[in-house]
Amino acid sequence: MKTFRSITQWQTYRDSLKGDPLGFVPTMGALHDGHLSLVEASLKENALTIVSVFINPTQFDDKKDFEKYPDDARSDLQRLEDAGVDVVLLPDASQIYRDEYRFKVTENGFSRRLCGAHRPGHFDGVLTVVMRLLNVVQPDNAYFGEKDYQQLQLIRDMVSAFFMPVNIVSCATVREADGLAMSSRNQHLDDISRKKAANLYAALKHSRSAVEARKLLAGQGFEVDYVEDIANRRLAAARLGNTRLIDNVEI
């Protein structure tokens, strides 16, 4: 497994490749089996797979949330090597944001709803870093999980709007045995909250409406940001203590 901390060095290596299909999985580290499912999909469908690990500061609306985000590069690199990843890109913020974030991508419709309504500037940071990473890596295929469904849709729309030559591949949400969607944030839950957290998925899946799901979650002690039905999806965000959980199911 090759590791690049320099974007310039990666780009030189990228230019030497023969043109075989390149798959890309962008991550913020703290890797779990959900991330690895994206890696596995890329390994199956591409000659080479590259994973980026970059904790993106611009998508955090709360500085404290950014500061406590788990960071264990050694463990992440070992998991990626064990999975058979070909290349890992580990840039720092000075490389990704050499313009000091003067230029950014802003979407003025869907990004203002759901998570965007509760996290000002979040999707500006997400879309900006994804566009930059896609331009740096220049993959044929890029893999994103359906757990972050609003993010997935916005990235698809951005790629289409800017005529970017990359195929965005969605992968199903990976869940714990009790149904909780795998997330790096789950490790912040204490034992009591962890047991309760699985009720988020159950409420979305089994309620007859978004209104019913919201009432059920509130009665179980969740602080609900939203539950909404959009097209064929029921999407939600809710907090247990200081941990914000998101999920969605097909309806």
C-alpha positions in Angstrom: 0.0 0.0 0.0 1.4 3.4 -1.0 0.9 6.3 1.3 1.0 9.9 0.1 0.9 12.9 2.4 1.8 15.3 -0.4 -0.9 16.1 -3.0 1.9 17.0 -5.5 3.6 13.6 -5.1 0.2 11.8 -5.5 -0.5 13.8 -8.7 2.9 12.8 -10.1 2.1 9.1 -9.3 -1.4 9.5 -10.8 0.1 10.7 -14.1 2.1 7.5 -14.3 -0.9 5.2 -14.1 -1.9 3.4 -17.3 -5.5 4.5 -17.3 -7.0 1.5 -15.6 -10.2 2.2 -13.6 -9.5 4.1 -10.4 -11.9 3.9 -7.5 -11.9 6.5 -4.7 -13.3 6.4 -1.1 -13.1 9.8 0.7 -13.2 9.5 4.5 -12.5 11.5 7.6 -10.9 8.5 9.3 -12.2 6.8 12.5 -12.9 3.9 10.1 -15.5 1.3 10.8 -17.1 -1.5 8.8 -19.3 1.0 7.0 -16.3 2.6 5.5 -14.8 -0.8 4.6 -17.9 -1.7 2.7 -17.2 1.2 0.4 -13.6 0.1 0.1 -14.8 -3.5 -0.8 -17.1 -2.2 -3.5 -14.3 -0.1 -5.0 -11.8 -3.0 -4.9 -14.3 -5.2 -6.7 -15.1 -2.7 -9.5 -11.7 -1.0 -10.1 -8.1 -1.9 -10.9 -6.9 0.5 -8.3 -8.5 1.9 -5.1 -7.4 5.0 -3.3 -8.8 6.1 0.1 -8.3 9.6 1.5 -8.2 10.3 5.2 -8.8 14.0 6.0 -10.8 15.4 8.9 -12.4 18.4 7.1 -12.6 21.4 9.4 -14.9 23.4 7.2 -17.9 21.1 7.6 -18.1 21.4 11.4 -20.5 24.1 12.5 -19.4 23.5 16.1 -15.7 23.8 16.8 -15.9 21.5 19.8 -17.3 18.8 17.6 -14.3 19.1 15.3 -11.9 19.0 18.2 -13.3 15.8 19.7 -13.6 14.0 16.4 -11.8 10.7 16.8 -8.3 10.6 15.1 -6.4 7.3 15.0 -4.4 7.3 11.8 -2.3 4.3 12.8 -5.4 2.1 13.3 -7.0 3.5 10.1 -3.9 2.7 8.0 -3.7 -0.8 9.3 -7.4 -1.5 8.5 -6.9 -0.1 5.0 -3.8 -2.2 4.4 -5.5 -5.3 5.6 -8.4 -4.6 3.3 -6.1 -4.5 0.3 -6.2 -0.8 -0.5 -3.6 0.3 -3.1 -3.1 4.0 -2.2 -3.9 6.2 0.8 -3.9 10.0 0.6 -3.3 11.8 3.9 -3.2 15.6 3.0 -3.3 18.3 5.7 -5.6 21.4 5.7 -2.8 23.7 4.3 -2.8 21.6 1.1 -6.6 21.2 0.7 -7.2 24.8 1.6 -4.2 26.6 0.3 -6.6 29.5 -0.6 -7.7 29.6 3.1 -11.2 28.7 2.0 -11.7 31.8 0.0 -13.4 29.7 -2.7 -16.3 27.4 -1.8 -19.2 25.5 -3.3 -22.7 26.7 -2.2 -25.9 25.0 -3.1 -29.0 27.1 -2.5 -31.8 24.6 -2.5 -31.8 21.1 -0.9 -28.7 21.9 1.3 -30.9 24.4 3.2 -33.3 21.6 4.4 -32.9 18.8 6.9 -29.3 18.8 8.3 -28.6 22.0 6.5 -31.3 23.8 8.4 -29.7 22.8 11.7 -26.0 23.0 10.7 -25.3 26.4 9.0 -22.4 26.1 6.5 -22.1 22.3 6.9 -22.8 21.4 3.3 -20.7 24.3 1.9 -17.8 22.5 3.7 -18.8 19.1 2.5 -19.3 20.0 -1.2 -16.2 22.1 -1.3 -13.9 19.4 0.1 -15.4 16.7 -2.1 -15.0 18.8 -5.2 -11.4 19.5 -4.3 -10.6 15.9 -3.5 -12.3 14.7 -6.7 -10.2 17.2 -8.7 -7.0 16.0 -6.9 -7.7 12.3 -7.3 -9.5 12.3 -10.7 -11.1 8.9 -10.1 -13.4 7.0 -12.5 -15.7 6.0 -9.6 -16.2 7.5 -6.2 -18.1 5.7 -3.4 -20.4 7.2 -0.8 -22.7 5.6 1.8 -26.5 6.0 1.9 -26.5 6.7 5.6 -25.6 10.3 4.7 -28.4 10.4 2.1 -28.7 14.1 1.8 -25.0 14.4 1.4 -25.0 11.7 -1.3 -27.8 13.5 -3.3 -26.0 16.8 -3.1 -22.7 15.4 -4.3 -24.5 13.7 -7.2 -26.1 16.9 -8.1 -22.8 18.9 -7.8 -21.0 16.4 -10.0 -23.7 16.7 -12.6 -24.0 20.5 -12.4 -20.2 21.0 -12.9 -19.8 18.3 -15.7 -17.3 16.4 -13.5 -16.2 13.1 -15.2 -16.7 10.8 -12.3 -19.4 8.2 -11.5 -20.8 8.5 -8.0 -21.6 5.1 -6.6 -24.0 4.7 -3.6 -23.6 1.9 -1.1 -26.2 0.6 1.3 -26.0 1.6 5.0 -24.1 -0.9 7.1 -25.8 -1.5 10.5 -25.0 -3.0 13.9 -26.9 -6.2 14.9 -29.6 -4.1 16.6 -30.1 -1.9 13.5 -28.0 1.2 14.5 -26.3 2.7 11.5 -22.6 2.5 11.8 -21.0 5.9 12.4 -17.8 7.3 13.9 -20.0 9.2 16.3 -21.4 6.1 17.9 -18.3 5.8 20.1 -19.4 8.9 21.9 -22.5 7.2 23.2 -22.5 5.9 26.8 -23.9 2.5 27.5 -27.4 3.7 28.2 -27.6 5.9 25.2 -26.1 3.2 23.0 -28.9 0.8 23.8 -31.5 3.5 23.2 -29.8 4.6 19.9 -31.1 1.6 18.0 -34.7 2.9 18.5 -33.9 5.6 15.8 -33.9 3.0 13.0 -36.8 1.1 14.5 -39.0 4.2 14.6 -38.2 5.2 11.1 -38.8 1.7 9.7 -42.0 0.8 11.6 -43.9 4.1 12.0 -46.7 4.8 9.6 -45.7 8.4 9.1 -42.9 10.9 9.8 -45.1 12.6 12.4 -45.6 9.3 14.2 -41.9 8.5 14.1 -41.1 11.9 15.5 -43.5 11.5 18.4 -42.2 8.1 19.2 -38.6 9.3 19.3 -39.4 12.3 21.4 -41.2 9.9 23.9 -38.1 7.8 24.0 -35.9 10.7 25.1 -34.4 11.8 21.7 -34.1 15.5 21.0 -35.4 15.4 17.4 -34.0 17.8 14.8 -36.2 16.5 12.1 -38.1 13.6 10.6 -39.3 14.0 7.1 -40.5 11.9 4.2 -39.0 13.0 0.9 -39.7 11.0 -2.2 -39.2 7.3 -1.2 -37.1 8.1 1.9 -37.8 8.8 5.5 -34.9 10.8 6.9 -34.1 11.9 10.5 -31.6 13.5 12.8 -31.9 13.3 16.5 -29.6 13.7 19.5 -28.9 11.6 22.6 -27.0 13.8 25.0 -24.3 15.5 23.0 -24.3 12.9 20.2 -26.2 13.7 17.0 -27.4 10.7 15.0 -28.7 10.6 11.5 -30.4 7.8 9.6 -32.8 7.1 6.7 -34.9 4.2 5.4 -36.6 3.5 2.1 -40.4 3.8 2.3 
